[in-house]
Amino acid sequence: LAIASIVIFANVSHAQSPVESTSTTILTRDNGAPVGDNQNSQVAGDSGPVLLQDTHLVEKLARFDRERIPERVVHARGIGVHGEFVSSADLSDITVAAPFEQAGKETPVFVRFSSVINSKGSPETIRDPRGFATKFYTEQGNWDIVGNNLPVFFIRDAIKFPDLIHSLKPSPITHKQDPNRFFDFFSNVPESTHMLTRLYSDFGTPKNYREMNGSSVNVHKFVNDRGEFKYVKFTWKSNQGEHNYTAQEAQDMQATDFNAYTTDLYDNIAQGNYPSWDLYIQTIDPSDINNFAFNPLDDTKDWYPEEIPEQKVGTMTLNRIPDNFFQETEQSAFAPSNMIPGVEASEDRMLQGRLFSYADTHRHRLGVNNQMLPINRPRIDVVNGNQDGFGNIFNTTSDVNYQPSRREGSFSEMEAARASQLPVSGTTQQQAIEKTLNFQQAGDFYRKLDEVNREHLISNLAGDLGKVEDKEIRTEMAAFFYKADRDYGTKLAQAVDLNLGEVQQRAAELEE
Ligand code: HEM
């Protein structure tokens, strides 16, 4: 018993980094009591049934039965890494955000890379956008940039997100992903043309996570100590360069290694070859937000650096593999609503929906106290009147769990953390945005590709669109791509066996 208690103590005190098991470690139950026999259940006599009083057996099976938690409803397949962000700029003139207080400031980070549509055990190399989520553990609380590798998105209003994902996920009947379903959806959503063009280019099959850029996609605000704000977009640029697989290379890799991106990332980190990314910002003054041909708060649009200059603001290096996949990667919870003073949400309609959705799914997936889990817990004290709930491990220790109060230990607020102000006027409404410009940037992207990459795009896209049985859907999609660029639409129409005249006629009817 004495040995058992020493071992138990060692386990508790090293909860974050489990002690290496040795041949002398005594097996215990969850209550810490040593186990006498882990190989034979308690039975009645030589040949009798198993006894309910075998509490070790019952607990072992019950714990096993409950090992799975819901996987993420999207981005289920992913891998996490720890690292560090070092700011290269003092941005205190435009934001009070802690990481940018001064050049050289270091902030610990946790990053999770992911693919979107398929489930937790799916191959990593399939065509999909890739998630690039970063949690900054700052002294003003946790700040998450929950971005993707592609800088734009399929839709511009959160109300369409569940439909988008339902169409892309496996069919509820056959449980197979089906181009007939998702192109049916996309043929009613012309704003998807830009994202689809990028996704079906080789950027839809990055070579690995290290050689991939990231983007916040949605627009946020930087707010300074005078309460003034600027709209801001974030881009992570890989110092390993950006490299993609062709569709064939991705398929070959999938057949060789199901976990190719994890293998690449973890092997490189294990060898001390730490990947890094530079963080760039682009900003727009609120007074300029209406001075663009497109709506800068529309996430189907890229902000071209030629038009909106980029500024490098720091570098992130990833250098530590988590000790435990479930505890850190699987239980990590990133949310656009995790913001800190100096960072706010913009009026971007997608981001506004995301502000609700992530924290909501975390309460479902991980429980109401998910931010107490070690990977999600801020590196500073959390002080508020929130209490109790399932899995609470840091409950209030104060008698004053309400506000306002005159008593010792009452809470106070920080004036500098007040939200910035935005003048608004008008009537409540449900309207599409003006300046939709659904096709222009898709065409720009196509024209910037070299001949080989254009061919890859057409053949990748035709591979899926060609499977769509309904000619009307194929014609509508081809008309979108024709509207983006005539050469693009013409080649695609030929590749999926369509009458070019019909595609051109439909394209002529489409609004910009
Ligand atoms: C994950 C919702 C758009 C990037 C998730 C999750 C939900 C969700 C529910 C699962 C979170 C979890 O279980 O931890 C939505 C909604 C959207 C939207 C409602 C639109 C209104 C976007 C966009 C991006 C994005 C535009 C890219 C900028 C991500 C990433 C993750 C994620 C990277 C994985 C985070 C992680 O690694 O844990 N999203 N999403 N999502 N989403 Fe979105």
Residues whose N, C-alpha, C, O or C-beta is under 5 A from the ligand:
A	BS01	HEM	R72 V73 V74 H75 R112 S114 G131 F132 A133 V146 G147 N148 F153 A158 F161 S215 S216 V217 N218 S332 A333 F334 M350 G353 R354 S357 Y358 T361 R365
